[in-house]
Amino acid sequence: MRIVVIGATGHIGGYLVPRLVKAGHEVFALSRGLHEPYRQDPSWEHVTSIVVDRESEAANGEFGPRVAALNPDVVIDLVCFAREEAEELVVGIRGHARLLISCGTIWVHGSLTETPADEDADLSPWGEYGVSKLKIERFLFAESKAPNGLPSVTLRPGHISGPGWAVINPAGNADLSVWEKLAQGQELVLPNFGLETVHHVHADDVAQAFELCVERGGEVADPSFHITSDQALTLRGFATAVAGWFGREPNLSFVPFEEFERSTTPEHAVTSFEHVARSHSVSIDRARSALGYVPRYSSLEAVR
């Protein structure tokens, strides 16, 4: 098939594009051209790379038609962050592409009542990112159901992990000193009782899910799928496991979140709050049964 990947040189695309090429597809990689592909692979020699400025072209209604002109069978959108961007793309490729696969997020969920949550649970997100992603999902779902609408599927990754990426750590942020403290047996302050959860996924497992959607094409009946590891991690258990990698016993202390905030920078405190307050733990049963998705990496393996 002819496949257009928007945002192709990023973390997911670095694994996805080589997968698609090796599967025999003709791939058009669209990006801003600001950097080399996140992950080098000989497959990139067989890719048609196209530099685009999506934001400016979409504002003029030119981006969707540009994608349509490539005559794609499937369009994979890894970098859509606003409903208006999704609508502009759909209007341009409707009647040209057979399927749109969009990258969402597990942050479309709000505060969960039961865990692990399925795809339909507690869709009341807070924060600009999750709210915007849910608006995109709902637009694409309505489009799929409309007469002559464009079929679409949304994949919802967890905390994407892998080489070269600042992985979410046991404090729920990207502070690299957290890993150093655990490796050296130094005290690590965690919020509350350390029982909040984070749910990781390796970038190649996300790429696997996109490839599976391509293979199944229009046969995919569900509108959205969680794409994570099998199980989430508690902050306490996460920290204990990481310390063990370095032959250490964890030296942990637990304080109310307000006190935890004072132990780190404002930037890291905000990131921790966003993860701790959500404490997402989601089910991948739908992706497993409908797509055949089987994550290669556990949360700890992805992080390690």
N, C-alpha and C positions, 0 to 999 in steps of 0.2 A: 504493500500500500504506500501511497504518498502521505507522509505525516509531517505536519508543521508543528514544531515545538517552540513555544514562545517563552523566553527566559531560559534558553537552552544551555547556557554556559555556567549556570549556578550550581548549587550543591546537589539538588535532585537531578538536574540535567546532566551533570558530570557522570552519573551512573546510568541514566535512562537512555541518552543518545547512543552510547556504544551498544546497549542491549538491543535497541531497535535496529541498528545497522546490522548487527550479527544475526538478527532474526530475518534479514533479507529485505527490510523496508527501505524506501527512498526517503531520506530525512532532510528537511529544511530547518536549519537552526537559526532562529531569530533572537537577537540580543542587541544591547546597546553598543556592543563592541568595545567596552571599556577595559576588558581584561581577557586573558586567555581562558579557555575552559577550566573550570574548577579542578577537573581531574583529567589528566592526559591519557590518551588511549589511541592506538593506531586507527581505530574506527573513524576518528575525526577527519581523516584524509578522504573519506568517502561521503562526507556530509557537505551539503550546500549551505554555507554560512551567509547570513544576510544581516547587515547592520541596520537597525531601525530605532527611531525615537518614538516609542509608542505613545507617550503622553501628548506630544505635540501633534502627531498624526491623528490620534483618536479625537483630539479637540476639534479637528477640522473634518472629522468623519472619513478620514483617508486610510486608517489602519485596517479596519475590517475588509474593505475592498482590496487592499494590498495582499492580505492573507488569502482571500478568495481567488485572486489572480494566479496563485500557485497551484490551483486545482487540487486541493487536499482531499483525501478520503477522511482523514482524522486530523483534528486540531487539538493539541495539548497545551493548555494555558497554565503555566506555572507561576505567573506573576500578575494575577488580577487582584486588585485590592479595593475596587470600588464598583458599585452596581452600574454606574454610567459606563465604565470601561467594558464591562461584560455585555451590556446592551449594544454598544457600538460594534463590538466584535461580532455578536450574533446577527445583527442586521446585515453586516457585510458578508458573512459566510453562509447564511441561511439559503438553502437551495443549491449550495455548492458542496460543502462538507457533509458527510454522513453522520458524524459524531463529534461532539466537543467533550473533552475530559478536562475538568477544572480542578485546581489544587485549592482545597479549603483548609480547615483546621479543626481540631477538637475543641477549640475555644468558642465554637458556636454554642457550646453548652454553658449554662450558668452554674450555679451552685447545685451539685447533684444531690438527689434524695437517696437513690440506691446505686450501688456500684457492684460490679462494673456496669456502666451505662450503655444501653444500646443507642442506635443512631437517632431515635425519636424522643429520647428522654431529655427533659429540662432544657428546651431550646429557648432560653431566656438569657442570652449573654449580656455581659457588661464590659465596658471598655470598647474603644473605637474599633480595634482590630476584629474582635469577635463579632460585634454588631454588623460591621461592614461585610464580613464574610458570610454571615447568615442572610443578609439582604441579597447577595450574589446568588447564594444557593436557591433562595425562594424564587428569584427571577428565572433562573435556569430551569427549575422544576416546572414553573408555569409555562415556560416556553416549550418544554418537552411535551406537555399535555395538550398544547394548542393545536388545532388543525394546521397541518403543514409546518408545524414547529420543528425546530432543530433538536434532535435527541441529545441529551447530555448526561454526564455522570460527574459527581463531585467526590473526590477522595479527600479524607480528613486526616492528615498526618498528626502524630503527637510531636514531642520535642525532638526535632531532627538532629541526629548525632552522626559522627564519623570523623575520619582524619581531617585535620585542618580546620576544625570547627570548634568554637568555644561552647562546649557541651554544658547543659544545665547541670549544676553540681548538687551535692547534698544539702546545700543551704538554699537551693531554689534560684540561684543566680549564675552569672558567668564569671565570678571572681576567681581568677586562677590561683590565688593564695590559699583557697580552701583545699585544693588538692595538695599543696605543699604542706599545710598543717597536718593533714591526715597522713602524709608520707613520713613526716618527721616526728609524729607522736605529740605534736603541740595541741593545746586546747582549741577546740572548735566550738563556737557558740551556735546553737541552732534555735529556731523559734519554737515556742510553745513546748510540746512534748516530743517533737520530732516524728509525729505520726501522720502528718500530712503526706500527700502522694504526688509523685511526678511520673509521667508516662512517656518514655523515650521510644524512638524508632531509628534504626540505621537508615541512612539515605538510600542505600542499595535496596532495602526492603520496600521503601516508598517507590523506587523505580520499578521494582518487581510488580507492584500493584498496578502501576500505570501500564506496563507491558501486558499484564493479564487483561486489563480493560480493552486494550487495542485488539488482542486476540479474539475476545468475545464480541466486540463490536456492538451491534444493535441488539444482541441477545441479552444484554444486561438489563434486568427489569427494575432494579432498585435505584433510587436517585442518588444515594450517598452511602459511603463506606468509611468506617474507621480504619486507619492504617497505622498500627502501632506494634510494639512487641506484644507478647502474650500477656504480660503482667506489669502493672505499675510497681513503683518502689516507694516505700516509706522513707522519709529523710533519714531517720535513725538507722534503719537497716541498710540503706544506701551508704551512709558514712562508715558503718561498721565493715561492710564488704570492701570498700575502697582502702581503708586502713589495713585490712588483711592482705591486700595485694602487695603491700610493702613490709609485711611481717610485723605489723603493729597492732596493738590493742587500741581501739578508738578512745580518745580523751575528749569526751563530749560534755557540754553543759547546756542546760535548757533554761530559757528565760522568756517572759512574755514578749510578744512581737514588738511592743513599743521600746523595750529595752534592747532587743535584737537590732532594731533600726540604728541605735546609737553605736553599735559595734562595727558598723560597716559604712560605706559611702552612700550618699543619697541615691545614686544611680543603682547600686546593687540592692539597696533596700526596696526600691520600687519594683525591681525585677522579682525579688523574693516574694513581695506581697502579691504580685500578679499570679505567681505559681502556687504559693501557699494558700491563698484565699480561694483559689479554684480547686486545688487538690483533685485534679481529674484522674479517673481510672475508668477506662472504657473497654467495651467488649469488641472483639474482632470476629465474632461468630458469623455475622452476615458476610463479611469479606471472605472468610474461610469457606463457607458453603457455596456462595454464589460465584466467586471469582477463582476459587482454588488457592487463595492467598495463604502461604505458610511462611511466617517470618523466619529468616535464617538466624537472626540475632535476638537474644533476650535483651532486656534493658541493660543489664550489667555488661553483657558482651558488646553491645553497641557502644557503651560509654568507654569500656576498656580499650 
